[in-house]
Amino acid sequence: MHLKEKVDAGADIIITQLFYNNQMYFDWVRDCKAIGIKAHFVPGLMPIMGYDKFHRTIRYCKTNVPQVLNDALELVKADDEKVREFGVEFCV
C-alpha cells in the first residue's frame, strides 16, 4: 500500500531490489497491478559474479533464493569462472 501511495503521488517507474526467484517477482507485479498500481516495473537483476560475494549479498539483503539455484552453485563453487558463467546465464 505504501508503494501505491508513491505511485498515486506521481511515481511512474518502480525499480525492485535484486531477486533470484522469478516467480516471486511475477506474483508481486501481478499483485501490484491488481490493487491499481500503474507504473513501469524494472526488475533489479544482479548477475552472480562470485560464490562468496553472492552469499554475502543474499544474507545482507535477505533475498529468497530457489533451492535449484543453490544446488547448481554448489556444483561449481570452487571455480570462479564457472560461477560467473553460470551467474550471468541464470540472470539472462
N, C-alpha and C positions, 0 to 999 in steps of 0.2 A: 504494500500500500504506500510505503514511503517512496518507492520508485514511481508509482503512478502520480503521486503529488508532484514529483520533479518534472515528469512529462507534461502534466497538466499546467505546470508553471512555465513551460516553454522548451524544455529539453527535447531534442528530436533525434539524438543519437545515444545509444547505450552501448558501452564497451564493457564486456564482462571481465572478471578475473580469469586467470588461467584455469583450464579444466582439462581432464583426460577422459571423462565419462560423457561421451557424446549424447547418450540417451537422456541423461540428466539435463543437459543443455536444451535439447529439443523439447523436453517436457516443460522446462522453465519458460522458454519462449512461448509455447502454447498457452501456458497458464497466464502469462503476462498479457497476451493478446485477448484471452478470454475475459479479463477484467477491464478491457478497453485501452490498454497501453498501445498507442500507435506511434511507434518510433522505429528507427533503423537499428537493428541489433548487429553489433560487431563482436564476433566470438574472440575471446582472449586466448589465442593459440601460442604455445611456447614449446618449441621442439626440445626433445631430451638431448642434451649435449654432453652429459656425463652421468654415470651411475650415482656417485656420491652427491653431486650437486642436485640431481633430481630428487633424491630422498630428503635432502635438507630443505629444498623448496617446498615439497608437498607437506612436510611436517610443519614448517613455518606458516604456510597458507591454509593448512588443514584441508587439503584438496582430496576429494574422493578419487581413488584410482581403482579401475576394474582389476580383478584378480588376474585376468588373462594378460594384462599389461605387465603386472608384477612378475608373473611367471615367465614371460618372454624375456624380460630384462635380466632375470636371474641366469638365464642360459648364456648371456653374452657379457655379463658384468665385468669380467676380467679383461676385456678387450675394448679399450676406449673408442677405437674407430668403429667397431661393430655396434657399440652402444649409440654412437652418433648417427650411423647409417639407419639403424632401427628407429631411433627417436625422430629423425626427420621424416622417414617413411610413415611412421604412425601419425605424425602431425598432419601430413598431407592427406 
